[in-house]
Amino acid sequence: MEIAPLKLKKDRERRLHAGHSWVFSNEVDISATPLTAFEPGQPVEIISHRGKWLGTGYVNAHSLICARLVSRDREHPLSQSLLVHRLKVALGLRERLYPTPFYRLVFGESDGLPGLIVDRYGDQVVIQITTAGMERIKNEIVAAVEKVLRPAGVLFRNDTSTRGMEGLESTIETAAGDVPEWLTLEENGTEFQISLKKGQKTGWFYDQRENRRRMLKYISGKRVLDVCSYTGSWGVAAARNGAREVHCVDLSAPALEQVGLNAERNGVADRIQVHQGEAFAVSKALRQARERFDVVLLDPPAFIKRRKDQKEGELAYRRLNQAGMQVLERDGVLVSSSCSHHMSGEKLLSRIQQGARHLERSLQLLESGQQGMDHPIHPAIPETAYLKSYFLRVLPVF
C-alpha cells in the first residue's frame, strides 16, 4: 500500500535525526504537502526538504504535534506485525526487571509506539490511546496484545483529556475478554484492591513504585502525613511497614473510602486516619490545630500541564511544599514529587528551598528519584522524563 508523503521545511529534520519522533505543524512544507489534505491519523512517509526519506508515521492536522515518526525502517511501517515486534521488545525489558507481571508494558515514545500506553495487571491489560494515529489501528493493537500476552481481559481507558487535543472522544470500554470490577495488586509487600474501570489514569501509578520503596526506610515508628493520598499507595504502605500513625488527605471521598478498605486488607486500619478536603485547606487546618508529623509525603497531580500554566504552577508547588513543612517536626523528612514534565527537577528543588527559607528552615537533600524502570526515558525526547521525587531532611535554620 502506497503511503502519502509529508514534506518538511528546510532544516526541520534535525530533531528527527537526533532521535526525537515529533513533527510540529510549523515544520511542515504546506505548499508541497498541505496538511488539510490528510485525514486524522493517516499513515505518512516523512520526507526532508531535500527529498530524503526519514521514516514512516502518522499525521493529524488538528494537533500542534502534527506528525509522529514510528519507524525508521522502510520495510516495516506501522502495522500489526510491527506492533507485535515492539510489544515483544518491551516485554523483554519488563520480564527482566519484575518477577511478577504487574508493570507498564508500553510507555509511548520510549518504547517506539508514540500515542500508546499499555499497563499489565497479571492477566488483565489496560490500553490507553492518546493520538488519532493509534486510534486508527485500535483493533490491530488489541490483536497484537492478545497474541503477545494472551490476557483474560483487555480494557480501553481512553478517557484522558489529551485525546481532546487530537479530536478524539473520551471512552472506557472492554475490548476483549472479561475485565473484573476489582483486582488485587501487591507492591513492596503491601496489598491493594484497585479498580481498572473507575480508578484514575489506567488504574495504578506504577511510576512511583520505586520511590514508595525508598520511602519505607524513613517511616518506622513515625507519625506520617500523606497529602494527595488518593487510595493510599503511600500512606497504607507506610502503616504496613511500621509507621505508628498515618493521616491521609484527599479531595475524593471514594478514594478515601478505598484507603480505609486497603488499610483493613493490610491489618493497619487502627493506624490510619483520613481527612477529606482540598490539600491546602486541610494542611492549614492541621497547622492551626498544632498537629506535627515526622514525615510528610506530597504527591500532587500535575500543577503544570501546559507552558502557559508555568508561573502559577511553580507557585502552587512552592505553596504546597511550604504548607507541608509547616506541619513537620523540627527534624522531619519531606518527600516531595512532581509529575509535571514542564517542572524540571532543578526548578522544583528551587521552589522547595524558597519555601524553606521563608519559614526559616534548612534543607538537606538525602536522595532523589525518578519514574520507575517500566517508564524508561528516551534520551532524545526530554518529554519522556517527567517524574521527579526528592527526599529532604527539614531542620531549624542554620
Long-range contacts (C-beta under 8 A, 24 or more apart in sequence): 3-43, 3-44, 3-45, 3-56, 3-77, 4-33, 4-37, 4-38, 4-42, 4-43, 4-44, 4-45, 5-33, 5-44, 5-45, 5-46, 5-47, 6-33, 6-38, 6-44, 6-45, 6-46, 6-47, 6-59, 6-67, 7-32, 7-33, 7-47, 7-48, 7-49, 8-46, 8-47, 8-48, 8-49, 8-54, 9-49, 10-49, 11-49, 12-48, 12-49, 13-48, 13-49, 13-52, 13-54, 16-46, 16-54, 16-55, 16-69, 17-54, 18-380, 19-378, 19-379, 19-380, 19-381, 20-380, 20-381, 21-57, 21-68, 21-69, 21-70, 21-109, 21-114, 21-381, 22-65, 22-67, 22-68, 22-69, 22-114, 22-381, 23-57, 23-65, 23-66, 23-67, 23-68, 23-69, 24-64, 24-65, 24-66, 25-61, 25-63, 25-64, 25-66, 28-66, 28-67, 35-59, 35-61, 35-66, 36-61, 40-132, 40-136, 40-166, 40-167, 41-131, 41-132, 41-133, 41-134, 41-135, 41-136, 42-133, 42-136, 43-77, 43-78, 43-133, 57-114, 57-133, 58-131, 58-132, 58-133, 58-134, 58-136, 59-133, 60-131, 60-132, 60-133, 60-166, 60-167, 62-132, 62-165, 62-166, 62-167, 63-131, 63-132, 63-165, 63-166, 63-167, 64-165, 68-109, 68-114, 68-115, 68-131, 68-133, 69-114, 70-112, 70-113, 70-114, 70-133, 71-112, 78-133, 78-137, 79-137, 79-140, 80-137, 80-140, 80-143, 80-144, 83-113, 83-137, 83-140, 83-141, 83-144, 84-144, 84-147, 84-148, 86-111, 86-112, 86-113, 87-118, 87-144, 87-145, 87-148, 87-149, 88-148, 90-118, 91-148, 91-149, 93-373, 93-374, 93-376, 94-120, 94-374, 97-373, 97-374, 98-374, 100-186, 102-185, 102-186, 102-187, 102-206, 103-206, 103-372, 103-374, 104-206, 104-207, 104-372, 104-374, 104-375, 105-149, 105-374, 107-374, 107-375, 107-376, 107-384, 108-384, 109-378, 109-381, 109-383, 109-384, 110-375, 110-376, 110-377, 110-378, 110-381, 110-384, 111-376, 116-141, 117-202, 118-145, 119-202, 119-203, 119-204, 119-206, 120-149, 120-151, 121-183, 121-185, 121-194, 121-196, 121-203, 121-204, 122-183, 123-151, 123-152, 123-153, 124-151, 124-152, 124-153, 124-154, 124-155, 124-179, 124-180, 124-183, 124-196, 125-149, 125-151, 125-153, 125-154, 125-155, 126-154, 126-155, 126-156, 126-157, 126-196, 126-202, 126-203, 127-154, 127-155, 127-156, 127-157, 127-158, 127-175, 128-156, 128-157, 128-158, 128-160, 128-201, 128-202, 129-156, 129-158, 129-163, 129-168, 130-160, 130-162, 130-163, 130-166, 131-166, 131-168, 132-166, 132-167, 132-168, 135-166, 135-168, 138-175, 142-175, 142-176, 146-176, 151-176, 151-177, 152-177, 152-178, 153-177, 153-178, 153-179, 153-180, 154-179, 155-179, 155-196, 155-197, 157-196, 157-197, 157-201, 157-202, 157-203, 160-201, 172-197, 187-212, 187-233, 187-237, 188-212, 188-213, 188-216, 188-237, 188-241, 189-240, 189-241, 190-236, 190-237, 190-240, 190-241, 190-266, 191-262, 191-265, 191-266, 192-231, 192-232, 192-233, 192-236, 192-262, 192-265, 193-258, 193-261, 193-262, 193-265, 194-231, 199-231, 200-230, 204-233, 205-230, 205-233, 206-372, 206-374, 206-375, 207-339, 207-371, 207-372, 207-374, 207-375, 207-387, 208-233, 208-234, 208-299, 208-337, 208-371, 208-372, 208-387, 208-389, 209-372, 210-369, 210-372, 210-373, 211-335, 211-337, 211-369, 211-389, 212-237, 214-367, 214-369, 214-389, 214-391, 215-295, 215-297, 215-335, 215-391, 216-241, 218-295, 218-333, 218-335, 218-391, 219-243, 219-294, 219-295, 222-293, 222-294, 222-295, 223-292, 223-293, 223-294, 223-295, 224-293, 224-294, 224-295, 224-296, 224-297, 225-249, 225-286, 225-293, 225-295, 225-296, 225-297, 225-324, 225-327, 226-297, 227-279, 227-282, 227-283, 227-296, 227-297, 227-298, 227-299, 227-300, 227-320, 227-324, 228-279, 228-298, 228-299, 228-300, 228-301, 229-255, 229-256, 229-259, 229-274, 229-297, 229-299, 230-255, 230-299, 231-255, 231-258, 231-259, 231-262, 232-258, 232-259, 232-262, 232-263, 232-272, 234-297, 234-299, 235-259, 235-272, 235-297, 236-262, 236-263, 236-266, 236-268, 236-272, 238-295, 238-297, 239-263, 239-266, 239-268, 239-271, 239-272, 240-266, 240-267, 240-268, 243-271, 243-295, 244-271, 245-271, 245-273, 246-271, 246-272, 246-273, 247-272, 247-273, 247-274, 247-275, 247-286, 247-291, 247-293, 248-272, 248-273, 248-274, 248-275, 249-274, 249-275, 249-277, 249-279, 249-282, 249-283, 250-274, 250-275, 250-276, 251-276, 251-277, 251-278, 251-279, 252-276, 279-320, 279-323, 280-319, 280-320, 280-323, 283-320, 283-323, 283-324, 283-326, 283-327, 284-323, 286-327, 287-323, 287-326, 287-327, 291-327, 292-327, 292-328, 292-329, 293-327, 293-328, 293-329, 293-332, 294-328, 294-329, 294-332, 294-333, 295-332, 295-333, 295-334, 295-335, 296-324, 296-325, 296-327, 296-328, 296-332, 296-333, 296-334, 296-335, 297-335, 298-324, 298-334, 298-335, 298-336, 298-337, 299-337, 300-337, 300-338, 301-339, 302-338, 302-339, 302-340, 303-338, 303-340, 303-343, 304-340, 304-342, 304-343, 305-340, 305-342, 306-342, 307-342, 309-342, 310-342, 313-340, 313-342, 313-343, 314-343, 314-347, 314-351, 317-343, 317-348, 317-351, 317-352, 318-351, 318-352, 318-354, 318-355, 319-355, 321-351, 321-352, 321-355, 322-355, 322-356, 322-358, 322-359, 325-355, 325-356, 325-359, 325-361, 325-394, 326-359, 328-394, 330-395, 330-396, 331-393, 331-394, 331-395, 332-393, 332-394, 333-366, 333-391, 333-392, 333-393, 333-394, 334-390, 334-391, 334-392, 334-393, 334-394, 335-389, 335-390, 335-391, 335-392, 336-389, 336-390, 336-392, 337-387, 337-388, 337-389, 337-390, 338-387, 338-388, 339-386, 339-387, 340-386, 341-382, 341-383, 341-385, 341-386, 343-388, 344-388, 345-388, 345-390, 348-388, 348-390, 349-390, 352-390, 352-392, 356-394, 360-396, 360-397, 361-394, 361-395, 361-396, 361-397, 362-394, 362-395, 362-396, 362-397, 362-398, 363-392, 363-393, 363-394, 363-395, 364-392, 364-393, 364-395, 365-390, 365-391, 365-392, 366-391, 366-392, 366-393, 367-391
